[in-house]
Amino acid sequence: MNTFSLKILASDKVVYEGECEKMTIPAFDGEKGILANHENILMATDMGMTRFTKPDGEEVNIFTGLGFIEVMNNEVTFLVQTSEFPEEIDANRAREAKRRAEEALRQKKSLIEYHNSKASLSRAMARLKATSKYM
């Protein structure tokens, strides 16, 4: 099968750098797939599970935060705020973050605090979903 060069970079580390056969990323309008020789694109990505297959057939699942992906000349660069392998996610901590965010939403606060709480809740729920689905 054809491969492409993949580099996944989080704000604090290089998550993966190497060849890849196929990749699925979380987009705001659903999941998007990338194969070798994909057309050139640049797009924002949502938080969620990113999956890719290495040339040896190993499938890798990573929870990624918001980011951008660029596909250019069979090279993919994926920049994300955060990334965690499902086994690295502390489910208890994510449940506590979800509880705090829900409590903050119940308290009538400013519009900015409301949106921050909504974002926190969304991230906590996505992390919990990643732990339950892939562990």
C-alpha positions as CSV (number, residue, x, y, z in Angstrom):
1,M,0.0,0.0,0.0
2,N,1.2,3.6,-0.7
3,T,2.3,5.6,2.3
4,F,2.8,9.3,3.1
5,S,5.0,11.2,5.6
6,L,3.2,12.1,8.8
7,K,4.3,14.5,11.5
8,I,2.1,15.0,14.6
9,L,3.2,17.9,16.8
10,A,1.7,18.9,20.1
11,S,2.5,22.1,21.9
12,D,5.0,20.2,24.2
13,K,6.2,17.2,22.1
14,V,6.6,15.4,18.8
15,V,3.9,12.8,19.0
16,Y,4.8,10.9,15.9
17,E,7.1,11.3,12.9
18,G,7.3,8.7,10.2
19,E,5.4,6.9,7.4
20,C,1.7,6.3,7.5
21,E,-0.7,4.3,5.3
22,K,-4.0,6.0,6.3
23,M,-5.2,8.5,8.9
24,T,-8.6,9.6,10.3
25,I,-8.9,13.0,12.0
26,P,-11.7,14.7,13.9
27,A,-13.1,17.6,12.0
28,F,-15.9,20.0,13.0
29,D,-18.2,18.4,10.5
30,G,-17.3,14.8,11.2
31,E,-14.3,12.6,10.7
32,K,-12.0,13.0,7.7
33,G,-9.8,10.4,6.1
34,I,-6.4,10.9,4.5
35,L,-4.6,8.4,2.3
36,A,-1.4,8.6,0.2
37,N,-1.5,11.2,-2.5
38,H,-4.4,13.1,-0.9
39,E,-5.1,16.5,-2.5
40,N,-3.4,19.4,-0.8
41,I,-5.5,20.9,2.1
42,L,-5.2,23.1,5.1
43,M,-8.0,22.8,7.7
44,A,-8.8,23.3,11.4
45,T,-9.5,20.2,13.4
46,D,-11.7,19.5,16.4
47,M,-10.8,17.6,19.5
48,G,-11.3,13.9,19.4
49,M,-9.7,10.6,18.5
50,T,-7.1,10.6,15.7
51,R,-6.3,7.2,14.3
52,F,-3.6,6.2,11.9
53,T,-2.0,3.0,10.5
54,K,1.7,2.5,10.3
55,P,3.2,0.7,7.3
56,D,3.7,-2.5,9.5
57,G,-0.1,-2.5,10.1
58,E,0.0,-1.2,13.7
59,E,-3.0,1.0,14.4
60,V,-2.4,4.0,16.7
61,N,-5.2,5.9,18.5
62,I,-4.5,9.3,20.0
63,F,-6.8,11.8,21.7
64,T,-5.9,15.2,20.1
65,G,-7.0,18.7,21.1
66,L,-7.9,21.5,18.7
67,G,-5.5,21.9,15.9
68,F,-4.6,22.4,12.2
69,I,-3.7,19.9,9.6
70,E,-1.8,20.5,6.4
71,V,-1.5,18.0,3.5
72,M,1.0,19.1,0.9
73,N,2.8,16.9,-1.6
74,N,2.2,13.6,0.2
75,E,3.4,15.1,3.5
76,V,1.0,15.6,6.4
77,T,1.7,18.0,9.3
78,F,-0.8,17.9,12.1
79,L,-0.4,20.6,14.8
80,V,-2.5,20.1,17.9
81,Q,-2.7,21.9,21.3
82,T,-2.6,18.6,23.3
83,S,-2.3,14.9,22.7
84,E,-2.7,11.9,24.9
85,F,-2.8,8.2,24.3
86,P,-6.0,6.7,25.7
87,E,-4.1,4.8,28.4
88,E,-2.5,8.1,29.6
89,I,-5.9,9.7,30.3
90,D,-6.8,9.8,34.0
91,A,-10.5,9.0,33.8
92,N,-11.1,10.1,37.4
93,R,-9.5,13.5,36.7
94,A,-11.6,13.9,33.6
95,R,-14.7,13.0,35.5
96,E,-13.8,15.6,38.1
97,A,-13.2,18.2,35.4
98,K,-16.6,17.4,33.9
99,R,-18.2,17.8,37.3
100,R,-16.5,21.2,37.9
101,A,-17.5,22.4,34.4
102,E,-21.1,21.4,34.9
103,E,-21.2,23.2,38.2
104,A,-19.7,26.4,36.7
105,L,-22.4,26.3,34.0
106,R,-25.1,26.1,36.6
107,Q,-23.8,29.2,38.2
108,K,-24.9,32.3,36.3
109,K,-21.6,33.9,35.4
110,S,-20.4,36.2,32.7
111,L,-20.6,35.2,29.0
112,I,-16.8,34.6,28.8
113,E,-16.9,32.3,31.9
114,Y,-19.9,30.5,30.3
115,H,-18.0,29.8,27.1
116,N,-14.9,28.8,29.0
117,S,-17.0,26.4,31.1
118,K,-18.6,25.0,27.9
119,A,-15.1,24.4,26.4
120,S,-13.9,22.7,29.6
121,L,-17.0,20.5,29.7
122,S,-16.6,19.5,26.0
123,R,-12.9,18.6,26.5
124,A,-13.7,16.5,29.7
125,M,-16.4,14.6,27.9
126,A,-14.3,13.9,24.9
127,R,-11.4,12.6,27.1
128,L,-13.9,10.4,29.0
129,K,-15.2,9.0,25.7
130,A,-11.6,8.3,24.6
131,T,-10.9,6.3,27.7
132,S,-14.1,4.2,27.5
133,K,-13.9,3.5,23.8
134,Y,-10.2,2.6,23.4
135,M,-9.3,1.0,26.7
